[in-house]
Amino acid sequence: MPDLRAASDRSLLVTFAEEPSAAIAGLMSNLEGLPGILNLHPAYASVLVEFDPRLHSHAEIESLIRRRTDDRFLSSVSVSPPRLVEIPVHYGGLYGPDLADVARHAGLSPERVVEIHSSAAYLVHFLGFSPGFPYLGGLPPALATPRLEVPRKLVPAGSVAIGGRHAGIYPMDSPGGWRIIGRTPLSLFDAAASPPALLAMGDRVRFVPIPEARP
């Protein structure tokens, strides 16, 4: 069972210790749209549940969450299979200025880093940092690399990056301290689109190397 703690007079923080991504996805789908639930804010291992205190007390929301994370309830809920989204990537060169550093840290050639990175299957744990930024689990341990000591003031949109043991993609120009190993020509966030983000929590991602050309 998750750990539940009051975060304010109108919110509860739900924290999972085991298999957090699956548990968070399940909780989000089970709470979305329920009367009195105002907002759900997922993170790597937790969900902040904001509710209307005029309709529910903390105790009522806690009871609701515990019922909807019970194994008997979850076994009765049908879950759609996850999407698989392929992300084309120009690796290295102008688009991957940190590829050589990642290779040196791993004791591998840049070509081998690309091969390992693009052969893995990734899971979108959640979107955060900036609109549409996916935090991706599934990075092969051999490629885990510390973030830059001094973040860049500008990381171009579409940059494919490694930050510690996670992978990510910058959806828009922004500061950032992750190691940039490539860039995708895909747009990850469009405020006018529906939905605006290309990826969603629970999606599976594969990176596909493509010849270097201006995105």
Sequence and secondary structure as in RCSB ss.txt:
>XXXX:A:sequence
MPDLRAASDRSLLVTFAEEPSAAIAGLMSNLEGLPGILNLHPAYASVLVEFDPRLHSHAEIESLIRRRTDDRFLS
SVSVSPPRLVEIPVHYGGLYGPDLADVARHAGLSPERVVEIHSSAAYLVHFLGFSPGFPYLGGLPPALATPRLEV
PRKLVPAGSVAIGGRHAGIYPMDSPGGWRIIGRTPLSLFDAAASPPALLAMGDRVRFVPIPEARP
>XXXX:A:secstr
  EEEEEETTEEEEE SSSHHHHHHHHHHHHTT TTEEEEEE SSEEEEEE TTT  HHHHHHHHHHHTSHHHHH
TS      EEEEEEEESGGG TTHHHHHHHHTS HHHHHHHHHHS EEEEEE SSTT EEEE   GGG B   SS
 EEEE TTEEEEEBTEEEE  SSEEE SEEEEE SS SB TTSSSSBS  TT EEEEEE      
